[in-house]
Amino acid sequence: MTSKQQQKEVIVITGGGQRVGLYCANQLLQQGYQVVVSYRKHSPGIAALYETGAHCIKADFTSLADIAGFVEALAVYPALRAIIHNASSWQADLPLAPVATTVNLLTQLEQDAAVFDAMQHIHARAPYLLNRALLPQLTASNTADIIHLTDFVASVGSSKHQAYAASKAALENLTLSLSRKLAPTIKVNAIAPALLMFNESDDAAYREKALAKSLMAIEPGPDEVLQSILYLLNSRYITGRILALDGGRHLNLP
Ligand SMILES: NC(=O)c1ccc[n+]([C@@H]2O[C@H](COP(=O)([O-])OP(=O)(O)OC[C@H]3O[C@@H](n4cnc5c(N)ncnc54)[C@H](OP(=O)(O)O)[C@@H]3O)[C@@H](O)[C@H]2O)c1
């Protein structure tokens, strides 16, 4: 680490290799922060971040050994300005086995449990463990923020992504507990987006249906998340809140 990097405020973003995490990492670097990102796959985005001065650490948050390695790699920073828990996997629930088949019950339970556990591990367990392990460095900062990226479905549920929605709801609940525990030293908030960005594989019919779900009916893109992050970083008073970023989707009533 260069002495110039040492002087900057440090922001950690999990899952910085693509899409929202990559965009926010690039923008926060440009704003003068020392940015640290986690990644699993080495992508062009990670290569570019590295070239721009980001500290990129490989870690799969379903693995306790990788979480330990991530925390150890962050030990070079005496103080952390913020950690943004963005890493995510939008796994669908598995189809229910038709009643008529002689499905092996244990196999089905194991497969369902694997989805459920992965969702909890990535979205709730990893933030819980990282927040606790990094507490001394967050506390050492003059002002510090923990920001959880959750999802609109955390408050309304989801028919096809039940395990995912439950894990994001767990993360919202951790936001409440942690904000109570850590005030006034550290602010803890969540950002709960509805649609931000489509995936490349989304077809026209899916896009039309998804856009129609919100009042604003747009694909807002990652800058909406960046603006929300900056708003929370700049606030001295907001904590324990779930910031809805959903285009008024909750009011798109029949
Ligand atoms: N995109 C949307 O429209 C939308 C809507 C609602 C909420 N959100 C939330 O907003 C955030 C950003 O969304 P996004 O679409 O940009 O996310 P994304 O592209 O689906 O995933 C972000 C990153 O998470 C990392 N990741 C996945 N599994 C991981 C694991 N086991 N361990 C460590 N890292 C892992 C991935 O790393 P690798 O690429 O290296 O594997 C990926 O770069 C997420 O928290 C998401 O739930 C997004």
The ligand as an SDF file (V2000), in Angstrom:
LIG
                    3D

 48 52  0  0  0  0  0  0  0  0999 V2000
  -29.9830   -5.6610  -10.1200 N   0  0  0  0  0  0  0  0  0  0  0  0
  -31.1760   -5.3860   -9.6520 C   0  0  0  0  0  0  0  0  0  0  0  0
  -32.0930   -5.0340  -10.4200 O   0  0  0  0  0  0  0  0  0  0  0  0
  -31.4360   -5.4830   -8.1720 C   0  0  0  0  0  0  0  0  0  0  0  0
  -32.7500   -5.4130   -7.6890 C   0  0  0  0  0  0  0  0  0  0  0  0
  -32.9680   -5.4880   -6.3100 C   0  0  0  0  0  0  0  0  0  0  0  0
  -31.8990   -5.6080   -5.4300 C   0  0  0  0  0  0  0  0  0  0  0  0
  -30.6210   -5.6740   -5.9340 N   0  0  0  0  0  0  0  0  0  0  0  0
  -29.5210   -5.8170   -5.0020 C   0  0  0  0  0  0  0  0  0  0  0  0
  -28.5380   -4.8420   -5.3250 O   0  0  0  0  0  0  0  0  0  0  0  0
  -27.2190   -5.4030   -5.1850 C   0  0  0  0  0  0  0  0  0  0  0  0
  -26.4520   -5.2670   -6.4940 C   0  0  0  0  0  0  0  0  0  0  0  0
  -27.1680   -5.9510   -7.5290 O   0  0  0  0  0  0  0  0  0  0  0  0
  -26.4140   -6.5420   -8.8060 P   0  0  0  0  0  0  0  0  0  0  0  0
  -27.4830   -6.9430   -9.7530 O   0  0  0  0  0  0  0  0  0  0  0  0
  -25.3520   -5.6100   -9.2360 O   0  0  0  0  0  0  0  0  0  0  0  0
  -25.7420   -7.8550   -8.1670 O   0  0  0  0  0  0  0  0  0  0  0  0
  -25.1060   -9.1100   -8.9600 P   0  0  0  0  0  0  0  0  0  0  0  0
  -24.5260   -8.6440  -10.2190 O   0  0  0  0  0  0  0  0  0  0  0  0
  -26.1240  -10.2110   -9.0150 O   0  0  0  0  0  0  0  0  0  0  0  0
  -23.9950   -9.6340   -7.9220 O   0  0  0  0  0  0  0  0  0  0  0  0
  -23.0520   -8.7810   -7.3230 C   0  0  0  0  0  0  0  0  0  0  0  0
  -21.8090   -9.5270   -6.9660 C   0  0  0  0  0  0  0  0  0  0  0  0
  -22.0400  -10.4940   -5.9280 O   0  0  0  0  0  0  0  0  0  0  0  0
  -20.9490  -11.3900   -5.9890 C   0  0  0  0  0  0  0  0  0  0  0  0
  -21.2660  -12.6790   -5.3490 N   0  0  0  0  0  0  0  0  0  0  0  0
  -22.2270  -13.5640   -5.6780 C   0  0  0  0  0  0  0  0  0  0  0  0
  -22.1500  -14.6490   -4.8950 N   0  0  0  0  0  0  0  0  0  0  0  0
  -21.1120  -14.4400   -4.0430 C   0  0  0  0  0  0  0  0  0  0  0  0
  -20.5080  -15.2040   -3.0120 C   0  0  0  0  0  0  0  0  0  0  0  0
  -20.9380  -16.4400   -2.6990 N   0  0  0  0  0  0  0  0  0  0  0  0
  -19.4440  -14.6820   -2.3600 N   0  0  0  0  0  0  0  0  0  0  0  0
  -18.9620  -13.4670   -2.6820 C   0  0  0  0  0  0  0  0  0  0  0  0
  -19.4830  -12.6990   -3.6520 N   0  0  0  0  0  0  0  0  0  0  0  0
  -20.5440  -13.1880   -4.3310 C   0  0  0  0  0  0  0  0  0  0  0  0
  -20.6790  -11.5920   -7.4850 C   0  0  0  0  0  0  0  0  0  0  0  0
  -19.2900  -11.8120   -7.6350 O   0  0  0  0  0  0  0  0  0  0  0  0
  -18.6600  -12.5800   -8.9160 P   0  0  0  0  0  0  0  0  0  0  0  0
  -19.2210  -11.8860  -10.1230 O   0  0  0  0  0  0  0  0  0  0  0  0
  -17.2000  -12.3840   -8.7540 O   0  0  0  0  0  0  0  0  0  0  0  0
  -19.1130  -13.9900   -8.8190 O   0  0  0  0  0  0  0  0  0  0  0  0
  -21.1760  -10.2980   -8.1180 C   0  0  0  0  0  0  0  0  0  0  0  0
  -20.1310   -9.5210   -8.6390 O   0  0  0  0  0  0  0  0  0  0  0  0
  -27.4130   -6.8390   -4.7190 C   0  0  0  0  0  0  0  0  0  0  0  0
  -27.2650   -6.9340   -3.3230 O   0  0  0  0  0  0  0  0  0  0  0  0
  -28.8250   -7.1650   -5.1380 C   0  0  0  0  0  0  0  0  0  0  0  0
  -29.4330   -8.1570   -4.3270 O   0  0  0  0  0  0  0  0  0  0  0  0
  -30.3750   -5.6130   -7.2620 C   0  0  0  0  0  0  0  0  0  0  0  0
  1  2  1  0
  2  3  2  0
  2  4  1  0
  4  5  1  0
  4 48  2  0
  5  6  2  0
  6  7  1  0
  7  8  2  0
  8  9  1  0
  8 48  1  0
  9 10  1  0
  9 46  1  0
 10 11  1  0
 11 12  1  0
 11 44  1  0
 12 13  1  0
 13 14  1  0
 14 15  2  0
 14 16  1  0
 14 17  1  0
 17 18  1  0
 18 19  2  0
 18 20  1  0
 18 21  1  0
 21 22  1  0
 22 23  1  0
 23 24  1  0
 23 42  1  0
 24 25  1  0
 25 26  1  0
 25 36  1  0
 26 27  1  0
 26 35  1  0
 27 28  2  0
 28 29  1  0
 29 30  1  0
 29 35  2  0
 30 31  1  0
 30 32  2  0
 32 33  1  0
 33 34  2  0
 34 35  1  0
 36 37  1  0
 36 42  1  0
 37 38  1  0
 38 39  2  0
 38 40  1  0
 38 41  1  0
 42 43  1  0
 44 45  1  0
 44 46  1  0
 46 47  1  0
M  CHG  2   8   1  16  -1
M  END
$$$$
